[in-house]
Amino acid sequence: MAMLRASSIAYGQIANLRLKIEVIPNLSCRDRNLLALQSDVIGAHLLGHRGIFIITGDAPNARDNFKGVWEVNSIDLCKVVKGLNNGQAIVRGVSSSLTHVVDLSVGGAIVFGRPAEYITYKKKVEAGFDYFITQITYDSEQIISFYEEAEKNGSPVDKHVQIGICPAASLKRFRNVSRMPGIRVPVKVEQRLEKALDYKREMLITLLELVDEVKTKLNGYSIGFHVMPLGSDEMGLKLVEELTR
């Protein structure tokens, strides 16, 4: 979101050491040139990461007073990481052999609201992406339509996809999420949450209903759910507990 955060590679290492869980850091193409990006990827491998999630990165607003870099996009960087896995780096535009290879799986993003997203998905698969995590969604029909459109156009979704769901902690936070680029909230969902006497309970029920519908309609696909709590770890934990029952 073009905001200052600690390095996800370093932060992920702290989480890994303290919680003893596998962590997949997020790497944005916006903030570094290709040499720096490759340095970060090699550093992530040295720290013990074995997966990395690559995005092109949101554009900073004009008022933010800084510029994006974007020497490469996510598809380009995935190809570069796959090259690093094979012991080849790109230095000054030329392939250069590494003494040691890296070993990283690569995740990429799916944005359901983007036009012809199935075409972008196909290009990412061809580039070597191993799995995908989607943008936040509250719309089960949008998810199902993406799969149907990809199937109809000869590009069936044959990679594992983690569908992004967000138990926003308050109605105000939900409204902010609903205005993010690429996120579409059905009118019936918006009205349901706006009118709820117990917003938090209604949010959890809404997301669990979405999960049930998607699992039923897409039971032939490899899918999971990526929980992104905003403002309430407690709500995120409750949702995870319900999903894992």
Secondary structure, DSSP 8 states (H G I E B T S, - for coil): -------HHHHHHHHHHHH------EEEGGGS-HHHHHHHHHHHHHTT--EEEEE------GGG------SS-HHHHHHHHHHHHTTEEEETTEEEE-SS----EEEEEE-TTSTTHHHHHHHHHHHT--EEEEEE---HHHHHHHHHHHHHTT----SEEEEEE---SSHHHHHHHHTSTT----HHHHHHHHH-SSHHHHHHHHHHHHHHHHHHHTTTS-EEEEE--SS-HHHHHHHHHHHT-
